[in-house]
Amino acid sequence: MSPLISVTALSQMLDQHDLVLLDASVVNVVGTEPKVYETPQRLPKARWMNLDQDFIDPTSALANTVPTAAQFAQCARRLGVNQDSHVVVYDNQGIYSAARAWWLFHVMGHTKVQVLDGGLPAWLDAQYSTVVVDEPWQQAAMHGAYGVGDLPISLNPSLQVDSQMVLKALNDPQQTVIDVRAKARFDGHAPEPRPGMRSGHMPGAINLPFTELLNANGFLPLPMLNQKFASFELAAQQPLIFSCGSGITACIGILAATLCGFEQCRLYDGSWSEWGGSADLPVAVTPQL
C-alpha cells in the first residue's frame, strides 16, 4: 500500500465500510508559515485525532513524546479503529502533522494507513465538500460516538531511537542522521523556539529542511524528492535517523524517504527538545562567513 492517497481516490471511498478518516491537525505549526482558515472545517466523516493531548506521553518532560502502547490503543479504539480498518490521516496544512500520525500507527503495528497528499488544502482545491468544525465533533470520541474499536497493538521499537543510539550513529559511517529543521536553526544562527534550548546541530548530522520536500500543499513529485536525497549520496539500504525540533516534522522526512524507497528509517523522538536541552550532548555550530 502506498503511504499516500490522492484526494480523488479518497473522495471515491468515503462510504467504504472499513475506512477511518482522521483529522490529525495540530494547533502549533512550527518551521513554516501556517495556513489559517477563516472558518475551521473538516472533511466529511472525519474524526478528530488529537495529537496534542491524546497521542503523547503526558508523563514525559519532553514535547510530543510517543505515547505508551496502552494509551495509543485506548485512544485509537475510542476513534473506532479496528484491526481491519483502512486508516487515512490528513491535516489542515497540506503535509505536516499527518505524517506524525502515519508514523505512530506504524510504530504501533497498524500498517494499513495512508496520508492524504495535500491534506485539507488539496481537498478544497479540488472543490470537494467540507463540514464546519464544531466543539461536539472534537469531543465525539470521548462521548463514544464511534463505538469501541478492536485495534490490536504490536509495538515496533525498532522504528525509534534514543540519544545514545544517535550518538553512536553520528560516529558510524554506515548510518546517517538527518535534521529537518530550517537551515538557520541547524547552523545555530537562529534562536530555538523553545526556551532553554542551545542553538546548533548534532556534529556529523546533515540538514534537509522538511520545507524543501514540499510544494504548496503536498510532497514534491517523486523525481524531485529522489533528487533531494540523491544530493547526499545515500544508499537505499542505508540506515537513516530523522530528527527535528520535537519529533513532528521529522516524520515528514521519514515519509518522504519511504516514498523514495529507503527501507531503514527511524525517528529520534526526543529530537532537539532533548538534545538541545542536554548539556552532556555535543552541539556544533556552522561558522558564519
Secondary structure, 3 states (H helix, E strand, C coil): CCCEECHHHHHCCCCCCCEEEEECCCCCCCCCCCCCCCCCEECCCEEECCCCCCCCCCCCCCCCCCCCHHHHHHHHHHCCCCCCCEEEEECCCCCCHHHHHHHHHHHCCCCCEEEECCHHHHHHHCCCCCEECCHHHHCCCCCCCCCCCCCCCCCCHHHEECHHHHHHHHCCCCCEEEECCCHHHHHCCCCCCCCCCCCCECCCCEECCHHHHECCCCECCHHHHHHHHHCCCCCCCCCEEEECCCCCCHHHHHHHHHHCCCCCEEEECCHHHHHCCCCCCCCECCCCC
